[in-house]
């Protein structure tokens, strides 16, 4: 971070510490929303707003232009807010569009929306977002709606959008308030950096404070080389006594976080790590056999789950791991499949090699899993690129494995990753 950014976040940390102290001394006071009151989730008529927004969506479409107008309005009126965002806004705009689409499609599920945005609120603390920023967001949104709709704009449409956003913001503020007892982000020193194959690095880092997480979860990571730019990576290990974390990072393009982590990070550098999140975790009482499906750096989450199974599930439920890769070099782990089985008698490993390019690049892996046997009695964990996850989840669901027992990495149309407001 720049000196200005560091000062800003230090002041926020001090303010949060004072608020936490007041809460501990006055526990009867609960968190409040951006307007100072906590709205009841069941009092919001999301169905009515959903209907109106969908009916009038064409008036403000396409959403990417609406979002461009929104940020133009925000940064024109409040230029100091620009420092809260990464230098390149492309990734940010895409995720805000995803957030809008998620809200519009799920307003009839208020409990799901509340849970999703509560998690986002906890995560957004690392960005330095405060309730006042949401109010500026509202003003910019209204300007963007009017600019996009032009003469077709009307008050009812604007009120529906504002109610939708305020409902989500209330959950975000609740999530941020509930997380006051933990750091907004953890500083971590890189202890090792290994290139396992061209364009893929394995990083280990030790947080300066205890970092709570569970095997199978992911975390946002930021490099000081790109202030305010965050990307999510699976934690590639179960919690360890020394607290060290492991991340597997594939180079996804030039000029982004992945390039900074793969090509420009060394042992001794400092990273920032956001709070852990994700549902792809093992139940405390594991009563079913386990199916793991991983491709590319999805191996990171599978590796963490295997460590957790070996260390804490003494009954050693049977585990079947499918590892997908284009060629043998894609199996970049330190052990061969045969060695993994030798060390873990309860594990069976099936490599699936030779996925080619094309629209159904991960079809062979999904097909191999579906053909192999009856998984309807298992609990499944699927990690890797969204195309592979989507294809495999569809095959498993079609093979009578209940969706409630398929846990997987986030999909583009699924629960949201962390996005800035």
N, C-alpha and C positions, 0 to 999 in steps of 0.2 A: 504494500500500500504506500501511497505518497504520504508525506508528513502531515498534510491537511487531513487525509483520510484517517490516518492513525490517531490524530488528535480527536477527530469526530467520534470514532469508535471508542476511544478511551473515555470521553465524556459520557457517551451512552452507557458504557459499562458502569461508571460511577453512579449515574442516575438510576439504573436498574438495581444496583446494590442498595441504594437508599429506599427505593420502592419496596424491595424485598424485605428490608428491615422493618419498614412500617407495616407491611402485611403480617409479619411474624409477631409484631407487638399488638396488632389489631386483627386477629384471624377472622373475625366475623365479616370483614369487608372482602368481597369477592371481586373478580375482574370485571371490568366494564367494557362496553364496546366503544367505538370511536365517538359516539355521540354522548357517552356517559351513562348508558343504561344497557342492560342485557336483554335483547328481545328473545321471546320464547320461539323455538324453532317451529312448534306446531301452530303458531299464530300467523305464519306466512303462507299466503295462498300462491304457492309456486306454480300450480297448474294453470291458473288464470294468466299469470305473467308469461309463462311458457307459451301458451296459446297465442297471446298478442305479439310476442317477440317473433315467433316463427311466422305468423301471418304477415308481419311487416319487415321481415329480415331483408327482403330484396331491396327495400328502400335505402339500406345502408351498406349493402354488399358492393364489392367483395370485402370481407373482413380485414384482409391485409391492408387495404387502403384506409379503412376506418381506423385501424391501429396506427398507421403512419400519421394520420391527421391528429390522433390523440397525443402522440408523443411530440409532434410539432407544437401543438397548443401548450402542452405542459412545459416544454423547455423554453418556449418563447416567453411565457409569463413568469416562470420560476427557473431561470437558467442555472441556479445553484444546485438544483436537483440532478443535473446531468452527471455530477460526480458520483452519484449512487449507482450508476449503470456502467456496464463495460463499454470500451471504446467502440466496438462494433455492435450495432443494435440488431443485426439480422437474426441471431439466435433468440434474442429476447422477444422480438416481434412474433416469431413463430410460436413461442411458448405462451405468449399472451393470447394469441389467436386460439391455441389449443385450450386455454383456460376458458375463454368465452364459449367455445363450442361445447366443452364439457358441461358448463353451467346450463346452457340452453337445452342440451339434451337430457339433463338430469334434474331439472327443477321439480319434477314430480316425485323425486326421491330425496326429500329434504334431509333425512337422517344421513344418507350417504354423502350428500354435498357438505353437510356440517362436519362429518368426520374427515373428509378429504381436506377441506380448507382449514380445519383446526391443525392438521399436520403441517400444512403449508405455512400457517402463521408461526408455528414453532421454528420452522426452517428459515423463515424470512428474517428472523432476528439477526442472522449473520450478515445481512445486507444493510443493516442500519435503518430499516424501515420503521417509522413511527406512525401512530394514528393520524397525526396531522397530514402525513403524506397521502393517506387514503382520501382525505377531503380534497386535496389538490387533484387527485386522480379523478374524482367525481366531476369537478369543474371542467377538466380537460375532456372527459368523456362526453359531457353535454355539448361542448363546442364541436367535438368530432362528429357526433350524431347529426347535429344541425348542418354541418358542412357537407357531410356525405348525403343526407337526405334532400338537402336544398329546399325548394318550396313544398316538397311532399312531407316534410317533418311536421309532427304534431305532438302536443303535450302528453297525450296518453302513452305514446311510444316511449318518450323520454322517461316518464315516471316508472314504467315497467322495467326499463334497463337499470334505473337507479335502485329500485327495490331489489332487483336481482343482485346487483353489485353489493349493496349494503348487507344483504343476507350473508353473502360470502365473506365480506369484510368482518362482520360481527364474529364469525367463527374463527377467522384468522387472528383477531385481537384476543379472543379467548385462548387460543393456542399459544400465542406469544406470552400472555400473562401467566399461564400455567407453567411455562418453562423458565420463569425468572430465576429459579434456583440453579440453573445450569448455564455454562458459557454460551454466548451466541455462536461461537466457533472456537475450535481448539487449535492452538499452535502446535505444530509437530515438526520435529527435525528428521530429515531424511538420513537413515542409517546405512542404506545400500541402494544401488541403482544398477540393474543388470539388463543388458539387451539380450533377450532370449532368442529372438529371430529378427530379421529386418522389419523395422517399424513396430516392434512390440517390446515394451520394457516392463520389468517387475520392480516395483519400488517398495521399500520398507521404510516406515517412519515411526518414530516414538513420540506420542503426544506429551506435552509438558504437564498436563493434568490428566487424571483418570478419565478415560473415554468409554462410556457405556454403549454396548452394542451386542447383537446376537449374530451367530453364524447365519449366513444367508441374506443379511441386510446389505444395503448400499449406503454411500455417503457422498455428498458433494465435496469436491476438492478444488482449491484455488491456488494458483502459483503467484508469487509476488511479481513475476514478469508480466502478468495480465491482471491488474487490479480489477476487482468486482466481476470477473468472469469465472463462473463456476461450472463444473461438469460432474456428472454422477458416475461413480465407479463402484462395483461390488467390492466388499471387503473380502479378501482372499484367504482369510484365516479365521478360525474360531478365537474367542478371547484368550489371550496368553498371559501367564503370570507377569512377564516383563512389560505388558501393555503395548508391545509393538504391533503396528498395523501393516497390512500388505495390500497392495493394489496392482492389478494387471492393466496396463494402458496400451491400447493399440492406436497408432498414428492414424487419425481420421482426416487430416487435411493440414494445410499450411496456415500458420498464423494463429492457431487456436490453442486451447488449453492442452490438448493431447500432444501437440508438437512441443509445447513448453515442457511437459512432463517427460516425454520420450527423449527429446534431443537436447534440451537445454537445462536439465536438472541434474544435480550431482549430490553425492553424500555430503552432509553438512548444511545443505540448503534448508530453508524453512517453508513449510506449506501451511495452509489453513484448511481445516476439515470441519464440515458442517455436521449437525446431528445425524445419527444413523436412523434409517427408516426402511420400510419394506416388510411385506407380509410373508416372505419366503423363509420362514423359520420353522424349526422342529417343535412339535408339541412336547411338553414336559413329560407326559406319559405317552410314549410312542407305542401304539397298539397295532400298527399295520406294517407290512413290508413296504420298502421305499423304492421308488423309481426316480432316478436322476437322469436328466437329459441336458447336455451342455454342448455348445459349439463356440468356437473362437474364444474370446475372453470370458464367455459364460462359464468356462472352466473355473474361474475364480470363486464364484459362489458355490459351485459343486465341491470344490476343494475344501472350502470352509465347512460345509455341511458334513463332509466325510470326517474331518477332524473332530467335529462335535459328536458325531455318531461313535467314533472310536473312543472318545474320552468319557462320555457321560451316559451312553445308553448301553448298560451292561448286559441287557438281554440280547444285544446284537441281532436286531431284526435283519432279515435278508435284504440286501441292497443290490439293485442292478443299475449300473451306470452306462449310459450310451454317450460316447464322445464323438462328435462330428468334426470333420476337418476336410479341407480340399485335398491335402496330401499329408504324408507322414510328418512333415515339418510343422504342421498345425498342431500336433500333439506336443506342446512345448513344456509340459510338466517335467519335473525332475525324475519321475518314475515312469517306466514302461507299464502298459496295461498288465502284463504278466507279473511284474514286481508288485503292483498295487494289489493284485489278487493274492499273491504269496504272503504279503504282510497282513492281509485282512481276509481271513477265510470266509467271512460272511458276505464278501463282495464279489460280484461278477461284473466284468467290464467288456463292453462290446464297442470296439472302434468302428466308425462308419467313415470310410475314406473315399474321396473322389467326387465330392459335390462340385458340380460345374457351375459356370455362370449362367445367368438367365433368370426369367421371372420366377421360376420355382427352384431357386438355387438350393434351398434347404429341404425340398421335397424328399430326396433320398433318405435323409435322417429321420424325418417324420414317418415315412413309410416303413423304414426298418423297425422303428419302435412299435408301430401299430401291428406289423406282421409277426413280431417276435412271440407274442403270447397274450394272455388275458390279464390286463392290468386293473380290472374293475374292482379288485379288493385292495389295491395299493393306495398310497398317498404319493403324489408326483410333484417333482420340483423341476421346473424348466427354465434354463438361463442361457442367454446369448442374444444375438441380433434379433430385432423385432420380427423380421420375416420368419426366422426359424421358430421363435416362440409361438407366433400366431399359428403357423402350420402345424406344429406339434400339439398345441392345446386343442386345435380343431379335430385332429385325428384321435386324440385320447377321449375327448368328449363324445365323438362319434362311435367310439368303441366301448361306451357305457361306463366310463370312469366319471363319476359325478364331478361337476365343475367345482363344487365346494372342496374337493380333495385334490385340486390342481393348483399349485402355487407357482407363480412365475414372475419374471422380471416385468416391469411396467411396459405396456403397449401404447402406441401413439393415441389410441382412442380409449385408453383405460384411465385409472386414477392418475392424477396429475403428478408430474415431477415438480420440483421447486421452481417457481418463476417469480420474477420481480414484478411489482405492481405497475 
